[in-house]
């Protein structure tokens, strides 16, 4: 993926404006910040120190979509659409 799928603007009192490219996890719908210019290949993990930590992005080859690191660690492919279908039954 060459382009991010979204864009976030974070506004907090007494802090500077933060703007980031984002992707949405196909499994849990979590919003993940990505490094500009990398698409979804480098995730930015917020840190208490202020400077985000860089991690390699994750991609599910079963549903062919970006996923968050937690869903990637889980190893199961359960797309959000399928979760909704199961809940409707």
C-alpha positions in Angstrom: 0.0 0.0 0.0 1.6 3.2 -1.0 -1.0 5.7 0.4 -2.4 6.0 3.9 -6.1 5.4 4.2 -6.9 8.2 6.5 -5.8 11.4 8.3 -6.0 12.4 12.0 -5.8 15.7 13.7 -5.2 15.6 17.4 -6.0 18.7 19.4 -5.1 18.8 23.1 -5.2 21.8 25.5 -1.8 23.3 26.1 -0.1 21.1 23.5 0.7 21.7 19.9 -1.5 20.4 17.1 -0.6 16.8 15.9 -1.4 15.7 12.4 -0.8 12.1 11.2 -1.6 9.7 8.4 -3.6 6.7 9.5 -4.8 3.2 8.5 -7.6 1.3 10.1 -7.2 -2.3 11.3 -9.4 -4.5 9.2 -10.0 -6.9 12.2 -10.7 -4.6 15.2 -11.2 -1.1 13.6 -8.4 0.4 15.6 -6.9 3.6 14.1 -3.1 3.3 13.7 -0.8 6.2 13.0 1.7 5.6 10.2 5.0 7.3 9.3 4.5 9.9 6.5 5.5 8.6 3.1 5.6 4.9 4.1 1.9 4.0 3.6 1.2 1.4 6.2 4.7 -0.1 6.3 5.9 1.8 9.4 3.5 2.3 12.4 4.1 5.1 14.9 3.4 4.0 18.5 2.7 6.9 20.9 5.1 7.0 23.9 4.8 9.0 27.2 8.1 10.8 26.3 6.3 12.5 23.4 8.4 11.1 20.5 6.6 8.1 18.9 8.3 4.7 18.5 8.5 3.2 15.0 7.4 -0.4 14.4 7.1 -2.4 11.2 3.5 -2.4 10.0 1.4 -5.5 9.8 -0.7 -6.9 6.9 -3.1 -9.9 6.9 -2.6 -12.0 3.9 -5.9 -13.9 4.3 -8.1 -10.8 4.0 -5.4 -8.7 2.2 -5.8 -5.7 4.5 -3.6 -3.8 7.1 -4.0 -4.8 10.7 -2.8 -3.5 14.0 0.1 -5.1 15.8 -2.2 -6.8 18.4 -4.4 -8.4 15.8 -1.3 -9.5 13.9 0.1 -11.1 17.1 -3.2 -12.9 17.6 -2.7 -14.7 14.2 -6.4 -15.2 13.5 -8.1 -13.6 10.5 -11.5 -12.3 11.7 -12.4 -9.3 9.6 -14.7 -6.8 11.2 -17.4 -7.4 8.5 -17.5 -11.1 9.4 -17.7 -10.2 13.1 -20.8 -8.0 12.3 -22.4 -10.9 10.4 -21.8 -13.3 13.3 -23.4 -10.7 15.7 -26.5 -10.4 13.5 -27.1 -14.1 13.6 
